[in-house]
């Protein structure tokens, strides 16, 4: 019952009027940037980091955390209404959410997302409150060999779920891995592929590449279209889902909460992977998988629940171990360090106000968000009435300022522009930049962990079998491949037996709807 | 009309030359009294690392104090691009007028130019003084089978390369000290580079490496205090004041391994006027005596005795001489 006492103390911190204000500011900014497709939580938090220097540490983290989980709510809105994911984790919501909008069920899709997000978020906070100390022991067991396995699992998921064409996503992932080798060798420190450019010594900046491919590429592409695209004409009605909707999605919400929570705890997990995993899980469990991609409510409820649960549970490795599991949390880590607080096992003891205050503020923030989202969704989407041209110009300005502010280096602005043009070419050629960007993030961790593993094992591959975490994950990957192989060959037999040659069904496990290739490129400009 | 125009031009020229002349006068004035009216404008301190780390905290704390005492703002500008090389290159190519300074480390000023072909080297910068130094420790986890450093190194001698030790980066001083341990003393320990203390800590707590060669940041001190890390050795020339029972590597039979301390030095571009160097040196020394600055940086990290320009320059030159045969190409 220690946790309850501490939580009570946390609430007394969170109910401080200033801190209440910071929760509110955080979740409102979060929802707004989630709605606006040009800005993600990473760029926003990066831009606001200097401001938090003048704030009290508890208030600073409360606000930044609010922006992060608030953006998970906000990102849903444009995914559902416009098939434009406001941030990366909402990409899969476009598959069925936008279809629901086309069927006139936009209100229901938004309603169930908000409810799912609230439940997922709350489950994860409860988990954070009670399981954090316990989970820290499990997470420490993940060593370099385990990291290698997690990264390979990540790449496997990215290429198999990424787009209709596995060959194209493998190619894109390969390019991403190659780009990630630019810079210093992680073991010898020598320069690789820098062509004598000092600015390349630290590698290409992830945010610059992501902003270029997703942000500028999409802006260039939008110049070819008419200006009508962004205006929301959909009438939002029936936000509160019907009893049948609740019945259909309750399982997805329950599974999404648990799945999202555990994926968020994994280093490198969080947002995107959790929503992709939840979507894949719901589709596999469904009695009639062909409904997915055509407006299945489970396909909206599950991923939206999972991404909120994971964005909350991702705080566990940060606050308990001092390990930021993604870029957003790395920025929050930086904010804590600015105040001389080093996140780690000592944080709960040394700074109980920070830990319990932030945890308590999350309960309040989630409550605020569901209040903001259900009745006020109409207000937020009014922001999209701004003409696409104005929004794009503003977005480009924010992108350029944002990318400059990260390293104060004009070189990164050129990287954004070059990758913007590349992104536009890729859109035209129907290559999905999603796997490229994800492989670019995972590549350095994979390489470093692999080389650490080889140093530790003195060059023996046996360590991948003897390390329990990596063994378990490799068995899981093997099972995935086997399962995909079996279903494919079974289907082939089925098609052979069936005399009538119909259009071939897509593989239930590994094929996400082709809409992903379209929509993933529009996802969050800069968030993990 | 023509006349009026000519008059205007003449007047314009006269004004311009007057302005130029007064500039010239000002200019020579600055050069003559460089020490006394320095700084006349806000000064930029380039930071080769991202905001938030201990080096950033040091630079910000010193910058605030220098700004107060010298009457002009000292602005810290983070330029983490190119693993710090971008900031150092900018420093090396800046005008030596004292308006651009930087936080420099052995990593950015000695090792990076040795390992890579860069357009700057240690010769292009002017040392001013040490802002903070951050010693390095060898620590193990609580379930370590070794009871002290002697046993750990005995195990390394018995089975070369079997002992793994986490280090903060491939070209970190710690990694190079382990290389020197092998080259000069024949004791082979496998260095496992990680990015930063947090990752190293997880590797040790999870039992993935045998020991760490880690910078003594507050998080490490907290873990030593709560018993999850056991300190085995200090890598400084003398024992550390706050860990008086922990032997140094020198005492353990490796007398030359005393160079792993991270130094956060204040540097300017080569050719900085002596008067500016001595002004900054003097004010830096005063700032490091200010209890507020000491509290911000951490009292263990402010050198007990101020290390000025000459000593800092000599120290970096010595480290360069030691590391050149190991890293140079």
Interface residues (C-beta under 8 A of the other chain):
Chain A: X49 X50 X139 X140 X141 X142 X143 X144 X145 X183 X184 X185 X186 X187 X188 X189 X190 X191 X194 X196 X197 X198 X199 X200 X201 X202 X205 X321 X322 X323 X324 X333 X334 X335 X337 X338 X340 X342 X344 X345 X346 X350 X407 X408 X409 X411 X412 X448 X452 X455 X456 X458
Chain B: X50 X51 X52 X53 X56 X57 X77 X78 X79 X80 X81 X82 X83 X84 X85 X86 X89 X111 X112 X115 X116 X117 X118 X119 X161 X162 X164 X169 X170 X171 X190 X191 X192 X193 X194 X195 X198 X199 X201 X202 X203 X205 X206 X207 X208 X209 X217 X218 X219 X222 X223 X226 X228 X296
